[in-house]
Amino acid sequence: KNARTREIVSYMDDRSHYSAAYYRIRMLVVGRAAQGKTTLIRHITGNLSIGTPMMYKSPQSSGGGGKMNKDVARLHTGSPMVSTVGVSVHDWKCYRRVKGKQLPYTISCWDFAGQEEYYNTHQCFLSSRSLYLAVYKMTDEECIEKLKPWLLNIQARAPSCPVLVIGTHLDKFDAIHVPSTITRLKERLEKIRGKPGMPTIVGHEFVNGARKN
């Protein structure tokens, strides 16, 4: 309590000798339901079992009974995809060369359910020191407008965090229409980018969830 500045600096210096680099980051994937968030994480991590059928307990139910999702089947790679319940967390391990050394990195991928009944609980998990992926479906005419609430929430809860906007379902467009569609969506995002309440958008990418790209 009454320590002098020199003593505090000396103490912190001693502590630093026992510190170690922590190569881990959190990546939060947000967006409305059925936008392709889970499929995106499947391809990023290479884990094809993510998003396969499981027990679904409705948040409105009580007594621990819950409801069984209609798509429930045995868990295997070929199982159909079902909606995420609450928040699903998956680790993605990769390597990066730093100063001639291959260092292991762990990216914790948080897959947020897009159903409205979970929106209130999501506020508890939007935190700083994270990378955000805001995902939307390119085939929806109002996709950028519907993404705005998520972008506003990110800025309110985790200001200055980088946000990468991802457009999915690129494979739904004929090759001849892809360039014009991408240009139109980029222009629509640019209209809201930088406006008050908007987060730091560091990129706008488009993916085909039907294959790795």
Order of alpha helices (4+ residues) and beta strands (2+ residues): alpha-beta-alpha-beta-beta-alpha-beta-alpha-beta-alpha-beta
